[in-house]
Amino acid sequence: MATTRKKMAAALAAVNAYLQDEEQAAAQQKAVTETFSRAPSQTLWSQSGKLEMMNLRRLIQIR
C-alpha cells in the first residue's frame, strides 16, 4: 500500500508540474504574440500628413 501511494503521489506531482509548465509556456507565447501584433502607433501616411499640416501652418504664420 505504501508503494502504491508513493507512486500515485509521484504521478500526480509529475502531471501537476507538466500542467504548470504548459501554462507558463502559453502565457509567454501570448505575451510575445500581443507584443508583435500591435499596429505601429503612427503610419508613414499619418506622419507625412501631420508634417504637411505643420509646414502649411508655418508658411501661413510667416506671411
C-alpha positions in Angstrom: 0.0 0.0 0.0 2.8 2.4 0.8 4.5 2.0 -2.5 1.2 2.5 -4.3 0.6 5.8 -2.5 4.1 6.9 -3.3 3.7 6.0 -7.0 0.4 7.8 -7.1 1.9 10.9 -5.4 4.8 10.9 -7.8 2.5 10.6 -10.8 0.3 13.4 -9.6 3.3 15.6 -8.9 4.6 14.9 -12.4 1.2 15.8 -14.0 0.9 18.9 -11.9 4.5 20.0 -12.9 3.7 19.4 -16.6 0.5 21.4 -16.4 2.3 24.3 -14.8 5.0 24.3 -17.5 2.3 24.3 -20.2 0.5 27.3 -18.5 3.8 29.2 -18.3 4.6 28.5 -22.0 1.2 29.6 -23.1 1.5 32.8 -21.1 4.9 33.6 -22.6 3.6 32.8 -26.1 0.6 35.1 -25.5 2.8 37.9 -24.3 5.0 37.6 -27.4 2.0 37.5 -29.7 0.5 40.6 -28.2 3.8 42.5 -28.4 4.2 41.8 -32.1 0.6 42.0 -33.2 0.1 45.7 -32.3 0.0 48.1 -35.2 2.5 50.9 -35.2 1.3 54.0 -33.4 1.9 56.2 -36.4 1.9 55.1 -40.0 4.0 56.8 -42.6 0.9 58.3 -44.2 -0.3 59.9 -40.9 3.2 61.2 -40.1 3.5 62.7 -43.6 0.1 64.3 -43.3 0.9 65.9 -39.9 4.2 67.2 -41.3 2.5 68.8 -44.2 -0.1 70.4 -41.9 2.7 71.8 -39.8 4.6 73.1 -42.8 1.5 74.8 -44.2 0.8 76.4 -40.8 4.4 77.7 -40.6 4.1 79.2 -44.1 0.8 81.0 -43.1 2.5 82.3 -39.9 5.5 83.6 -41.9 3.2 85.6 -44.3 
